[in-house]
Amino acid sequence: MVGASGAGNTTLGRVLLGLTRPDEGFVVAGGRPLTEADLDWWRDQVAWASQHPALVPGTVAANLALGRPGADLAAIEDAARQAGADRFIGRLRTATTP
């Protein structure tokens, strides 16, 4: 989703994540209103990148695991592959290895 500043991008993102209820209408996911969904399950199905992303101090793996605390290494590596970041991360390892 892309739009000019003030067009409602952030509001729509918050509605889609179940953080804000719309003033009118409703969101349907899988044939059911989002208000009836298990929000933990729903949030595992979607991804959101803020317009002001930030990295937390620590490792790349720790940053990738922010959305799923307790994720094991296989899940973190899978997330990196799905995001297309695995090759970049591999280059970081090579650049920092003595």
N, C-alpha and C positions, 0 to 999 in steps of 0.2 A: 504494500500500500504506500503510495507516494502522493503527496499533495502539498500545496502551499502552506506556509505557516499560518495557523489560525483556522484551517479548513476542517479541523476535527479529527486529525490523525491520531493524536494521543487519546482522545476520548473514545474513538472507535476501538483502539487497541485495548483500553481498559475495559470496555464492554465485552470484547471478545475473550478476554481473560477472566471475566466474571468478577472484576474488581469494582465495576460501576454498573448500575442498572440503568437502562435507557429511560429517558423521560416518556417516550412513546414507543410502541411496538415491542418486538422481542426478537431474540436471536434463536434460530433453530439449528441444531447440530444433530445429525443422525436421525432426523425426523422428530426430535424432542426439543422442547424449549430449553435453552441453556439453564434457566432457573431450576430445572428439575434434574440437572446433571450432577454427578459427583465431581466437584470442582478439582479435587486432587487428580482424579483420573483425567479430566478434561485438560488440565494444564500440562499433563504429561504428553498430550497429543499435539500441542501447539508450541510455537516458538515465538519469541518477541525480542527484537533488538531495539533498544532505546535510541533516541536520536542523540543522546549524550552517553555513549558507551564508555566504560572505564574498566580497567583491569585492577584486580586487588593484588596487593603484595603477595608474592609467593610464586609457585610454579605454574606453568601452563596447565598442567593437569588439575591443579586446584581451581583455576579459573573455569576450566571446562566443566568441573563437577559442581559449580555453584547452583545449577538448576536441579541437581539430583545429589544432595548430600549423601555420602556413604557409597557412591558409585565405585565399583571396582575398576581396575585398570583396563579390563577388556571393554567395559561400557564407555570409559573415557576415550579409548582409542577408536571405538566405533563412532562416537559422537564427532571426533576429529575427522574421520573419513567421510561421514555424512555431510559435514560442513565444508569439505574440500580443503581442510586445513592440515591434513596429515603430512603432505609433502613439505609445506612451509615449516611445520614443527620439526620435521626430520632435518631440514637445512639448519634450523636453529641449533639442534643437537650437534651437528657436524661443526658448526662455526664456533661452538663453545667448548668442544672437546679438545684437550691439549694434545 
